[in-house]
Amino acid sequence: MEGAAVAEGLWGLADHHEKLGEIGKSIKCLEAICQSQISFLPLVEVKSRVRVSALLLRYSHNVNHAKSHLERSLLLLKSIPSSFDLKFRTYSLLSHCYHLLAAFHPQRNLLLKALELSSSVSQDVSAHLWSCNFNSQLANAFIIQADFPSSLSALESGFLSASHICFPELQMFFTASMLHVHIMQWTDDYSVEKAVQRCDEIWQTISSDKTERCPGLFFYNEMLHVFYRLRLCDYKNAQHHVDRLDQAMNAHSHKMEETQQLLDELASLNHSLSRYDLPSRERSALSSRQSQLQDRVNALSPSSTAGNSLEPTYFGNADRAWTEMLLLSPSPIDGQWLPKNAIYALVHLMVVISGRPKGLFKECSKRIESGLQIIQDELIKLGITDEVRETDLRHTAIWMSGVYLMLQMQFLENRVALELTRSDYVEAEEALVEMKNWFTRFPTILQASECVIEMLRGQYSHCVGCYNEAAFHCIEATKLTESKSMQATCQAFAAVSYLAIGDAESSSKALDLIGPLYGMTNTLSGVREEASILFAYGLLLMKQQDLQEARNRLAKGLQIAHSHMGNLQLVSQYLTLLGNLALSLHDTVQAREILRSSLTLAKKLSDIPTQLWVLSIFTALYQQLGDKGSEMENEEHRRKKWDELQSRLAEARGSISHIELVEKARIETHQVNAEEQSVVVASGQASLDIPESVGVEGPSAALSSSMLVGLDSGKRWGKRRLL
């Protein structure tokens, strides 16, 4: 009896200190029970240890300390026959600790035991919810190990548990997660398409009031549809989902701003009402206003804020309010895919990816700036300043750091692409150097970015006329990826650079690259690679004077670039080649029409090299027609553009970064020791391709490099000058 009274007193005191924000004192009160000489019941000690662990996970970065308490709790719970919810909670928190510490094998074994227990108890709502929780965590553990079939199996089990309790939001969560896994592995188009259709069917079963209560589910589902459409180069249908995401982001942002204003006013009112000398009439008026504000906040807030969630929603970020979260489902699940700001940044990125091929550079530049600002703010919160390297990161910061660092590289990659397209070579240099610097500081987390950086170095080198160096970097890029499609694209780029050199030896090297590539177009995953190969192959055929065959190949490539990719620069370059072919075949009428279209597009994009290319062909056209006046006028315009290009090239070549970027050498990085690397690699690969868990949301794991790097490989054609 004495022990029970002491425990109740210490628990009450811990509550008091936690409300005051004195977390250290609250933890000391609870740990006093664990360390006391008084004999407490095992259940009392377990509850105290579990609560200490939850506080440590929410308010500190001491994962090992939390893990020790939870492992001790599980030992004590073996002697307690019931208390299943407490056992499940302990399993879930301990699994979360293992995940944060990259102890994935122990985590998987623990989750299998937890699922075995959940299936052996009475199958009520609570048991099914815990089964959803554990299956979600288990699916993510399998993803980390690239075991996609096992991950899909775990997600299917979670879907069945959600179906048993008629929980459509949870069903949608698991269905969307399965789509995400299918997109990651992409064994065949049919399986992914079926997963998309299943998502659409389940989404239709959720009422609008429920979707408003879990806005993260909308963002997750729509983003997956964008990923799917971009993978297919279906930019037209992808745009519809991008527009919906952008509108939802703006609406949600305004709603959260309104909510924050209400919360600030409510906090001020609460402070005023705490005064003892407040006149009764004024107190009554303030109380009435307080009630109105609280009702308004409740109406705006997700349902999860009304009750207690199973676990802390943010690990080590207790200052983050629910206004900073995009929930996938209501209480008591509260799972997230990514934090709100990461999703906002991703929406900006999707707008850039869909808009840049169309030449919407002003809007894209604005979105790149917005996205980079969001990321910079979040990196500072994670302690990533100018001097920090990946070996300086806390284990618990690696996960979210990976998310934002990968997103940052995507934005910078698009900036390089945009600036190269509009012939701003110095700006492209700066963005590419920034990518290089981030990679040297975080080489393991950003390992997948090395291939992209090498490819961009090749494209930059080609743009400034360093064709040998361009081919070198593109070939090096092929050695840094296992993706056959990416390798094919890089090899096609290298072939174009070899053809630009023009001598017999380089043309032979181009042939050696293009011949095998053309034979494997049907085995590649998408039309992007086919478009790049057809361009290089058509250019080679032109060099070999096989004009009719070149026209056939280039016409097919143009159709892909126009109908599927919507990339104006690539369309312009294809048209230029076809216009040149028409002139070589003495079809001056067709040549003039084609070249005019190409020049219009090149001007829209401020693509000076392509403009010069077209103007040079126009000069030959007017010579063939004997139109001396038009020839002289065209030539004067061409010289002006030539002078402008040479000025830009001279500025770029005079930059301190130029030699560093075109140099035939890979990037040197700081070597981490084996122990450091194992932790960072595991963390970097774990990636939140699906949420860590349903119900236990700590730091979101990094987006997988495979998802982010492969997100927009189709845009790469817009980054280069082909001749």
C-alpha positions in Angstrom: 0.0 0.0 0.0 2.9 2.3 0.9 4.5 1.6 -2.5 1.3 2.4 -4.4 0.9 5.7 -2.6 4.5 6.7 -3.4 4.1 5.8 -7.0 0.9 7.8 -7.3 2.6 10.8 -5.7 5.6 10.6 -8.0 3.4 10.1 -11.1 1.4 13.2 -10.1 4.6 15.2 -9.5 5.9 14.1 -12.9 2.6 15.3 -14.5 3.0 18.6 -12.8 6.6 19.1 -14.0 5.7 18.1 -17.5 2.9 20.6 -17.7 5.4 23.3 -16.6 7.9 22.1 -19.3 10.3 20.9 -16.7 11.0 17.6 -18.5 14.2 16.8 -16.7 12.4 16.9 -13.3 9.5 14.9 -14.7 12.0 12.2 -15.8 13.7 12.2 -12.4 10.4 11.6 -10.6 9.7 8.6 -12.8 13.2 7.2 -12.6 13.0 7.5 -8.8 10.4 4.7 -8.9 12.7 2.5 -11.0 15.6 3.1 -8.7 13.8 3.2 -5.3 14.5 0.7 -2.5 10.8 0.4 -2.0 9.4 -2.7 -3.6 6.9 -1.7 -6.3 4.6 -4.0 -8.3 6.1 -4.9 -11.7 3.3 -3.1 -13.5 4.1 0.1 -11.7 7.7 -0.1 -12.7 6.9 -0.9 -16.3 4.4 2.0 -16.6 7.1 4.3 -15.2 9.8 3.0 -17.5 7.6 3.2 -20.6 6.6 6.8 -19.7 10.3 7.7 -19.2 11.1 6.3 -22.6 8.3 8.2 -24.3 9.5 11.5 -22.7 13.1 10.8 -23.7 12.0 10.1 -27.3 10.0 13.2 -27.5 12.1 15.7 -25.7 15.7 14.4 -26.1 18.0 12.5 -28.4 18.9 9.9 -25.8 17.7 6.9 -27.7 20.0 4.4 -26.0 18.6 5.4 -22.6 15.1 4.9 -23.8 16.0 1.6 -25.3 17.4 0.3 -22.0 14.2 1.2 -20.1 12.0 -0.5 -22.8 14.1 -3.7 -22.9 13.9 -3.9 -19.1 10.1 -3.3 -19.4 9.7 -6.2 -21.8 11.5 -8.6 -19.4 9.2 -7.5 -16.5 6.1 -7.9 -18.7 6.8 -11.5 -19.3 5.6 -12.2 -15.8 2.4 -10.3 -16.3 -0.3 -12.4 -18.1 -2.5 -9.6 -19.5 -1.9 -5.8 -19.9 -1.8 -6.3 -23.6 -2.0 -2.6 -24.6 1.0 -1.8 -22.4 2.9 -4.7 -24.0 2.0 -3.5 -27.4 3.0 0.1 -26.6 6.4 -1.2 -25.2 7.0 -3.3 -28.4 6.1 -0.3 -30.6 8.4 2.2 -28.7 11.3 -0.3 -28.6 10.9 -1.0 -32.3 11.1 2.7 -32.9 14.3 2.9 -30.9 15.9 0.1 -32.9 14.9 1.9 -36.1 16.5 5.1 -35.0 19.7 3.3 -34.1 19.7 1.4 -37.4 19.4 -1.9 -35.6 17.1 -3.3 -38.3 17.5 -7.0 -37.7 16.5 -6.8 -34.0 13.7 -4.5 -35.0 12.3 -7.0 -37.5 12.4 -9.9 -35.0 10.8 -7.7 -32.4 7.9 -6.7 -34.7 7.3 -10.4 -35.7 6.9 -11.2 -32.0 4.6 -8.3 -31.5 2.4 -9.4 -34.5 2.3 -12.9 -33.1 1.0 -11.5 -29.8 -1.5 -9.3 -31.5 -3.0 -12.2 -33.4 -3.3 -14.3 -30.2 -5.4 -11.9 -28.2 -9.1 -11.0 -28.5 -9.5 -9.4 -32.0 -11.1 -6.2 -30.9 -10.5 -2.7 -32.4 -7.4 -2.1 -30.3 -5.7 -5.4 -31.4 -6.4 -4.5 -35.1 -5.0 -1.0 -34.6 -1.8 -2.4 -33.1 -1.6 -4.9 -35.9 -1.7 -2.0 -38.4 1.0 -0.3 -36.4 3.3 -3.2 -36.4 2.7 -4.2 -40.0 3.5 -0.6 -41.1 6.8 -0.6 -39.2 7.6 -4.1 -40.5 7.0 -3.0 -44.1 9.4 -0.2 -43.6 12.0 -2.5 -42.1 11.7 -4.7 -45.2 12.0 -1.7 -47.5 15.3 -0.8 -45.8 16.6 -4.2 -46.8 15.2 -3.8 -50.3 12.9 -6.8 -49.7 9.9 -5.5 -51.7 7.8 -8.7 -51.7 7.9 -9.0 -47.9 7.1 -5.3 -47.6 4.1 -5.7 -49.8 3.0 -8.7 -47.8 3.2 -6.8 -44.5 1.2 -3.9 -46.0 -1.4 -6.3 -47.3 -1.8 -7.7 -43.8 -2.1 -4.1 -42.4 -4.8 -3.4 -45.1 -6.8 -6.5 -43.9 -6.6 -5.4 -40.3 -7.9 -2.0 -41.3 -10.7 -3.6 -43.3 -11.8 -5.7 -40.3 -12.5 -2.5 -38.3 -14.0 -0.7 -41.3 -11.3 2.1 -41.2 -11.2 3.5 -44.7 -8.5 6.1 -44.0 -6.2 3.3 -42.8 -7.1 1.1 -45.8 -6.2 4.0 -48.0 -2.9 4.5 -46.1 -1.9 0.9 -46.7 -3.1 0.9 -50.3 -1.1 4.1 -51.1 2.0 2.6 -49.3 1.7 -0.5 -51.6 1.5 1.8 -54.6 4.7 3.4 -53.4 6.5 0.1 -53.1 5.3 -0.9 -56.6 6.7 2.4 -58.0 10.0 1.8 -56.2 10.5 -1.7 -57.6 8.5 -1.3 -60.9 8.7 -4.9 -62.1 6.2 -4.2 -64.8 3.8 -1.5 -65.9 0.6 -3.6 -65.3 1.3 -4.2 -61.6 1.9 -0.5 -61.0 -1.2 0.5 -63.0 -3.3 -2.0 -60.9 -2.0 -0.4 -57.7 -2.9 3.0 -59.0 -6.4 1.9 -59.8 -6.8 0.3 -56.4 -5.8 3.6 -54.8 -8.4 5.4 -56.8 -11.1 2.9 -55.8 -10.3 3.1 -52.1 -10.1 6.9 -52.1 -13.6 7.1 -53.5 -14.9 5.3 -50.3 -13.6 8.0 -47.9 -16.0 10.8 -47.1 -14.9 14.4 -47.6 -15.0 15.2 -43.9 -12.6 12.3 -43.2 -10.2 13.3 -45.9 -10.1 16.8 -44.4 -9.1 15.3 -41.0 -6.1 13.6 -42.5 -4.7 16.0 -45.1 -1.4 14.1 -45.3 -3.2 11.3 -46.9 -4.3 13.5 -49.8 -0.8 14.8 -50.3 0.7 11.3 -50.2 -1.8 9.9 -52.7 -1.5 12.8 -55.1 2.3 12.8 -54.9 2.4 9.1 -55.7 0.2 9.7 -58.7 2.7 12.4 -59.9 5.6 10.0 -59.4 3.7 7.4 -61.4 2.9 9.8 -64.3 6.4 11.2 -64.4 7.9 7.8 -64.6 5.7 7.2 -67.7 6.6 10.6 -69.1 2.9 11.4 -69.0 3.4 15.0 -68.2 -0.1 16.0 -69.3 -1.8 13.9 -66.7 0.9 14.5 -64.2 0.1 18.3 -64.4 -3.4 17.7 -63.2 -2.1 16.1 -60.0 0.6 18.8 -59.6 -2.1 21.5 -59.8 -4.2 19.8 -57.2 -1.2 19.5 -54.9 -0.3 23.1 -55.3 -3.8 24.3 -54.6 -4.0 22.0 -51.6 -0.7 23.3 -50.3 -1.8 26.9 -50.5 -5.1 26.2 -48.9 -3.5 24.2 -46.1 -0.9 26.9 -45.5 -3.6 29.6 -45.2 -5.6 27.4 -42.9 -2.6 26.8 -40.6 -1.7 30.5 -40.6 -5.3 31.3 -39.5 -5.1 28.5 -36.9 -1.8 29.8 -35.5 -3.3 33.3 -35.1 -6.2 31.8 -33.2 -3.8 29.8 -31.0 -1.7 32.9 -30.3 -4.8 34.8 -29.3 -6.0 31.9 -27.2 -2.7 31.8 -25.4 -2.9 35.5 -24.6 -6.4 35.1 -23.3 -5.4 32.2 -21.1 -2.6 34.3 -19.7 -5.0 37.2 -18.9 -7.5 34.8 -17.3 -4.8 33.5 -15.0 -4.7 36.9 -13.2 -6.2 36.8 -9.7 -7.3 40.5 -9.7 -9.3 40.3 -12.9 -12.8 41.9 -12.5 -15.6 39.5 -12.9 -17.3 41.3 -15.8 -14.0 41.3 -17.8 -13.4 37.7 -16.8 -16.8 36.7 -18.1 -16.2 38.4 -21.4 -12.7 36.9 -21.8 -14.1 33.4 -20.9 -16.8 33.8 -23.6 -14.2 34.8 -26.2 -12.0 31.9 -25.0 -14.8 29.4 -25.6 -15.4 30.8 -29.1 -11.7 30.6 -30.0 -11.4 27.1 -28.7 -14.4 26.0 -30.7 -12.9 27.5 -33.8 -9.5 25.8 -33.2 -11.2 22.5 -32.7 -13.1 22.9 -36.0 -9.8 23.6 -37.8 -7.7 20.9 -36.1 -7.4 17.3 -37.2 -9.4 14.9 -35.1 -6.2 13.4 -33.6 -5.6 16.6 -31.6 -8.8 15.8 -29.6 -7.4 12.7 -28.1 -4.2 11.1 -27.0 -2.1 9.5 -29.8 -0.3 6.3 -29.2 3.1 7.8 -29.4 4.9 11.1 -29.6 4.6 12.4 -33.2 8.0 14.0 -33.3 11.2 12.6 -32.0 13.4 15.3 -30.4 11.1 18.0 -31.7 8.6 18.7 -29.0 8.3 22.3 -29.9 6.5 21.3 -33.2 2.8 21.8 -32.9 0.2 19.8 -34.8 0.0 22.7 -37.2 3.4 21.5 -38.4 2.1 18.1 -39.3 0.3 16.5 -42.2 -1.4 13.5 -40.7 -2.1 10.4 -42.8 -5.0 9.3 -40.5 -6.8 10.5 -37.4 -6.2 9.5 -33.8 -4.9 7.2 -32.4 -2.7 6.5 -35.5 -1.3 9.9 -36.4 1.2 8.5 -38.9 3.1 10.8 -41.3 4.8 10.2 -44.6 7.0 13.3 -44.3 6.9 16.5 -42.2 4.8 19.3 -43.5 7.7 21.4 -44.7 9.3 18.5 -46.5 6.0 17.9 -48.4 5.7 21.6 -49.2 9.2 21.6 -50.6 8.3 18.5 -52.6 5.3 20.2 -54.1 7.4 23.2 -55.2 9.8 20.6 -56.8 7.0 19.0 -58.7 5.9 22.4 -60.0 9.5 22.9 -61.2 9.7 19.5 -62.8 6.4 19.9 -64.7 7.0 23.5 -65.7 10.7 23.6 -66.7 10.4 21.5 -69.9 7.6 23.9 -71.0 9.9 26.9 -70.6 8.1 28.4 -67.6 11.4 29.6 -66.2 10.2 32.6 -64.2 7.8 30.5 -62.2 10.3 27.7 -61.8 13.0 30.1 -60.5 10.6 31.4 -57.9 9.7 27.8 -56.8 13.3 26.8 -56.7 14.0 29.7 -54.4 11.0 28.9 -52.2 12.0 25.2 -51.9 15.6 25.9 -51.1 14.6 28.4 -48.4 12.3 25.9 -46.8 15.1 23.3 -46.8 17.7 25.7 -45.5 15.5 26.6 -42.6 15.0 22.9 -41.8 18.7 22.1 -42.1 19.5 24.8 -39.6 17.0 23.3 -37.2 18.7 20.0 -37.6 22.1 21.7 -36.7 23.5 21.5 -40.2 25.5 24.7 -40.6 28.4 25.5 -43.0 31.0 23.5 -41.2 29.0 20.4 -40.4 29.8 17.1 -42.2 27.8 13.9 -42.1 30.2 12.4 -39.5 29.2 15.2 -37.1 25.5 14.3 -37.3 23.7 12.7 -34.4 22.2 9.3 -35.3 18.8 10.8 -34.7 19.4 13.7 -37.1 20.6 11.5 -40.0 17.1 10.5 -41.0 15.6 13.9 -41.5 18.9 15.3 -42.8 18.7 12.8 -45.6 15.2 13.9 -46.6 16.2 17.6 -46.9 19.6 17.1 -48.4 18.2 14.9 -51.1 15.5 17.4 -51.8 18.1 20.2 -51.9 20.1 18.3 -54.5 17.0 17.9 -56.6 16.4 21.7 -56.5 20.0 22.5 -57.4 20.0 19.9 -60.2 16.9 21.7 -61.7 18.6 25.0 -61.2 21.6 23.8 -63.2 19.3 22.5 -65.9 17.3 25.7 -66.1 20.4 27.9 -66.3 22.1 25.8 -68.9 18.9 25.8 -71.0 18.8 29.6 -71.0 22.6 29.9 -71.5 23.4 31.4 -68.1 26.5 29.4 -67.7 27.9 31.2 -64.6 24.7 30.7 -62.7 24.8 27.0 -63.7 28.4 26.8 -62.5 27.5 28.2 -59.1 24.6 25.7 -58.6 26.8 22.8 -59.8 29.6 23.8 -57.5 27.1 24.0 -54.6 26.0 20.5 -55.4 29.6 19.3 -55.5 30.3 20.9 -52.1 27.3 19.4 -50.4 28.3 16.0 -51.8 31.8 16.2 -50.5 30.4 17.1 -47.0 27.8 14.3 -47.0 29.2 11.7 -49.4 27.4 8.7 -48.0 23.9 10.2 -47.5 24.2 11.8 -51.0 25.9 8.8 -52.6 23.3 8.5 -55.3 23.9 12.2 -56.3 27.4 11.5 -57.5 26.1 10.0 -60.8 23.9 13.1 -61.3 26.7 15.5 -60.6 29.0 13.7 -63.1 26.3 13.8 -65.7 25.8 17.5 -65.1 29.5 18.2 -65.3 29.4 16.5 -68.7 26.5 18.6 -69.8 28.1 21.8 -68.6 31.4 20.8 -70.3 29.5 20.2 -73.5 27.7 23.6 -73.3 31.0 25.4 -73.0 32.6 23.5 -75.8 34.8 21.1 -73.9 33.6 18.0 -75.7 36.3 15.6 -74.7 35.7 16.4 -71.0 32.0 16.2 -71.6 32.3 12.6 -72.9 34.6 11.7 -70.0 32.2 12.8 -67.3 29.2 11.2 -69.0 31.1 7.9 -69.2 32.1 8.2 -65.6 28.5 8.8 -64.7 27.6 5.4 -66.1 30.0 3.7 -63.7 28.2 5.3 -60.7 24.8 3.9 -61.2 23.3 0.4 -61.6 20.3 1.7 -63.5 20.5 0.4 -67.1 18.2 3.3 -68.2 20.4 5.9 -66.6 23.5 4.3 -68.1 21.9 4.3 -71.5 21.0 8.0 -71.2 24.5 9.0 -70.1 26.1 6.9 -72.9 23.9 8.7 -75.5 25.0 12.0 -74.1 28.7 10.9 -74.4 28.1 9.8 -78.0 26.7 13.3 -78.9 29.8 14.9 -77.4 32.0 12.6 -79.4 30.1 13.5 -82.5 30.5 17.2 -81.7 34.3 16.7 -81.8 34.0 15.6 -85.4 37.2 13.7 -86.1 37.3 10.0 -87.2 38.4 8.6 -83.9 35.7 10.3 -82.0 33.0 9.3 -84.5 34.2 5.7 -84.1 33.8 6.0 -80.3 30.3 7.4 -80.8 29.4 4.5 -83.0 30.7 2.0 -80.4 28.4 3.6 -77.8 25.3 4.1 -80.0 25.2 0.7 -81.8 24.6 -1.5 -78.7 22.3 1.1 -77.2 20.0 1.2 -80.2 19.7 -2.5 -80.1 18.5 -2.5 -76.4 15.9 0.3 -76.6 13.0 -2.1 -76.2 14.5 -3.5 -72.9 14.7 0.0 -71.3 12.1 1.2 -68.8 10.8 4.3 -70.6 10.6 6.6 -73.5 13.1 9.1 -72.1 16.0 6.8 -72.9 14.6 6.0 -76.3 14.4 9.7 -77.1 18.1 10.3 -76.2 19.2 7.2 -78.1 17.2 8.2 -81.2 18.7 11.7 -81.1 22.3 10.4 -80.9 21.6 7.7 -83.5 20.0 10.1 -85.9 22.9 12.5 -85.6 25.4 9.7 -86.3 23.4 8.7 -89.4 23.5 12.2 -90.6 27.3 12.2 -90.2 27.4 9.0 -92.2 25.2 10.6 -94.9 22.4 8.1 -94.5 19.9 10.9 -94.6 16.6 9.1 -95.2 17.2 6.6 -92.4 18.3 9.5 -90.2 15.0 11.3 -91.0 13.0 8.2 -90.0 14.8 7.9 -86.6 14.6 11.6 -85.8 10.9 11.9 -86.8 10.2 9.1 -84.3 12.3 10.8 -81.6 10.5 14.1 -82.3 7.1 12.5 -81.7 8.3 11.1 -78.4 9.8 14.5 -77.3 6.6 16.3 -78.3 3.8 13.9 -77.3 5.3 12.2 -74.2 7.9 14.5 -72.8 6.7 17.9 -73.7 10.3 19.2 -73.5 10.5 22.3 -75.7 14.3 22.4 -75.9 14.5 18.8 -77.1 11.7 19.4 -79.6 13.6 22.5 -80.8 16.8 20.5 -81.3 15.0 17.7 -83.0 13.4 20.2 -85.4 16.7 21.8 -86.1 18.2 18.4 -87.2 15.1 17.7 -89.3 15.3 21.1 -90.9 18.9 20.6 -91.7 18.0 17.2 -93.2 15.2 18.7 -95.3 17.7 21.3 -96.7 20.3 18.5 -97.4 17.5 16.8 -99.4 16.8 20.1 -101.2 13.3 20.4 -99.8 13.7 24.1 -99.0 10.0 24.8 -98.4 9.8 22.2 -95.6 13.2 23.2 -94.3 12.1 26.8 -93.9 8.9 25.8 -92.0 10.7 23.5 -89.7 13.5 25.9 -88.9 11.1 28.7 -88.2 9.3 26.6 -85.6 12.6 25.6 -84.1 13.9 29.2 -83.9 10.6 30.3 -82.2 11.0 27.6 -79.5 14.7 28.4 -79.0 13.9 32.1 -78.6 11.2 31.3 -76.0 13.8 29.3 -74.0 16.6 31.9 -74.5 18.6 29.0 -75.9 21.3 30.9 -77.7 23.3 27.8 -79.0 20.3 26.3 -80.7 19.3 29.8 -82.1 22.8 30.0 -83.6 22.5 26.5 -85.0 19.2 27.4 -86.7 20.5 30.7 -88.0 23.5 28.9 -89.5 21.2 26.6 -91.4 19.1 29.5 -92.5 22.2 31.0 -94.0 22.8 27.9 -96.0 19.1 27.9 -97.0 19.2 31.4 -98.3 22.4 30.6 -100.2 20.7 27.6 -101.8 17.8 29.9 -102.7 20.1 32.7 -103.9 18.3 35.1 -101.6 21.3 37.5 -100.9 19.3 40.0 -99.0 17.8 37.5 -96.5 21.2 35.9 -96.2 22.9 39.1 -95.2 20.2 40.1 -92.8 20.2 36.6 -91.2 24.0 36.6 -91.0 24.0 39.9 -89.2 21.6 38.5 -86.7 23.7 35.4 -86.3 26.8 37.5 -85.6 25.1 39.4 -82.8 24.0 36.1 -81.2 27.5 34.7 -81.7 29.0 37.7 -79.9 26.5 37.3 -77.1 27.3 33.6 -76.7 31.1 34.2 -76.8 30.7 36.8 -74.1 28.8 34.4 -71.9 31.3 31.6 -72.6 34.3 33.9 -71.8 32.7 34.8 -68.4 32.1 31.1 -67.6 35.6 30.0 -68.7 37.1 32.8 -66.7 35.4 31.7 -63.5 37.5 30.1 -60.8 35.1 27.1 -60.8 35.4 26.3 -64.6 38.6 24.2 -64.6 37.5 22.4 -61.4 34.2 21.4 -63.1 35.5 20.3 -66.5 38.7 18.6 -65.2 38.8 14.9 -66.0 38.7 13.7 -62.5 36.1 12.4 -60.1 35.2 14.3 -57.0 37.3 13.6 -53.9 35.4 13.0 -50.7 36.3 12.6 -47.0 36.6 9.0 -46.1 34.6 7.9 -43.1 35.6 4.9 -41.0 33.7 1.6 -41.3 31.6 2.1 -38.2 30.5 5.6 -39.2 29.7 4.5 -42.7 27.6 1.6 -41.6 25.3 3.8 -39.6 25.1 6.6 -42.2 24.5 4.1 -45.1 21.7 2.3 -43.2 20.1 5.6 -42.3 20.5 7.1 -45.8 18.9 4.0 -47.4 16.1 3.6 -45.0 14.2 6.4 -46.6 10.7 7.1 -45.9 9.3 5.6 -49.0 6.5 4.5 -46.6 6.0 5.9 -43.2 8.1 4.5 -40.4 5.0 3.4 -38.6 1.4 4.0 -38.1 1.2 5.4 -34.6 4.9 5.8 -33.8 6.2 8.8 -35.7 9.6 9.9 -35.0 12.0 11.6 -37.3 10.9 10.6 -40.8 13.5 8.5 -42.5 15.3 9.9 -45.6 13.6 9.6 -48.9 15.1 6.8 -50.8 17.8 7.8 -53.2 16.2 5.5 -55.8 13.0 7.5 -55.6 14.4 10.9 -55.6 17.2 10.4 -58.1 14.9 8.6 -60.5 12.1 11.1 -60.1 12.8 13.2 -63.1 15.4 11.6 -65.3 13.3 12.6 -68.3 14.1 16.3 -67.7 17.8 15.8 -68.4 17.5 16.6 -72.1 16.6 20.2 -71.2 20.0 20.7 -69.7 22.3 20.4 -72.6 23.3 21.9 -75.9 23.6 19.1 -78.3 25.6 20.9 -80.9 
